[in-house]
Amino acid sequence: MKPLVILLLLATPAFADAPVVETAEARRAGAAWTVSVTLSHPDTGWDHYADGWRIEAPDGTKIGLRELVHPHVNEQPFTRSLSGVAIPQGLTGVLVRPRCNVDGWADAVFSLELGG
């Protein structure tokens, strides 16, 4: 390999696996919604763990945020909920985007259809 190629490879950050939304569900609770999300991520401890997920409209508008305040090393996958989510009228689905404290927001999103 040429030295420049080696330097470029060394300068490229090594990202671990991004957090993944395994499943999600939304339940209407009056005028608001409760959203439950099951995540998996190879948490290693406080140095690298899935630290949240957010709900987005299809156009990317942020609707809700669930922060995760500790690692789940021995609890994979794990489910957490967010209550009181105000999803705008007329939306038939939302996106769920997970985040980890090292790599930030994942590129992959989970598409969640909303029932009645």
Buried (B, 14 or more C-beta within 10 A) or exposed (E): EEEEEEEEEEEEEEEEEBBBBBEBBBEEEEEBBBBBBBBBBBBEEEEBBBBBBBBBBEEEEEBBEBEBEEBBBEEBBBEBEBEEBEBEEEEEEBBBBBBBBBBEBBEEBBEBEBEE
